[in-house]
Amino acid sequence: MSDHADPSQTESPTLVPGDILTAIDAAIEEQGRWSARWHRSLVCGLPLPDDVKADGSENLTEFGRWRSRHNDDPLLTQPAFQGLWERYTAMHDAARRIACSVERPDDRIHSEDYDGFLSASDRFLSTARRIRDAFRKAVSDLDPLTGLSNRATMTAELTVEYERAVRSGTPCCLALADIDFFKKVNDTYGHAVGDEVLAATAGRLTSHLRPYDMIYRYGGEEFLICLPNADLEIARAVLERLRESMAERPIKLEDGRELPVTASFGLAQITKDADLKAVIERADAALYQSKEGGRNRVTAHGDTQVEA
């Protein structure tokens, strides 16, 4: 066996939206260079490059090799990306048919074949730009450290949930979660470890939420959680599950160390007598009570006498 592993066969990390955005931007730029070489060869009667006329030429490009390395990634198995690859393959097939039909410099290209190539190229670029724009929006809406939706996205989505709850009378709760003694983590281990703890906490909280719950990076070491169709009793049970998930198992750092981390929670239910800002303030007041009461606990606004 060779000492050097084939990079296309090595395990690749899971892709995130930013990776897709970078790859599609690069693919669009590469397609322009590839198309220019194709046209120049045909117009000037030059030999066509092997990566244009070879079978499976789409796999010989940088974009093709990138896709091959990540072919099993969940993001790339989505219908939108599958459709993009089909259009990319169709564009290369059309270019290869024309390339193989031109044996001498004075051979003419059939207009139908050329129009077919242009249409295939346009379809690929249109799809690529549409997906790129969607991922660009996704990246701008996400907190880069935790991968959670950021505060700007949170405000828009919480406004919808607030109005729905008030209008329909369906219960909905908001909660604030705070990593206990996070400043001590940064002071003791450094900010790089603090970032690891933030990212790991976001992942653990997300994995223990209900499928339709929403979680956001609220700021610093705080997270805001929206619990639709949940009154205080149901929401408290969900948050207790989150609290236990943090307390029962330490966070494993990249260097192999394990760091015990707990979190405190403050909970408030949406009601008609308080606007969205006031509901969040009630959750914040309840969170303060959790921290004052010893941390690693869940406190609901109704449990306290504090008025937000």
PyMOL commands that set and color helices and strands:
alter all, ss='L'
color gray80, all
select helices_A, chain A and resi 7-9+17-44+50-53+57-60+62-69+74-77+79-101+111-140+151-168+182-189+191-207+232-248+276-292+301-303
alter helices_A, ss='H'
color red, helices_A
select strands_A, chain A and resi 172-179+214-219+222-228+251-252+258-259+263-269+298-300
alter strands_A, ss='S'
color yellow, strands_A
deselect
rebuild
show_as cartoon
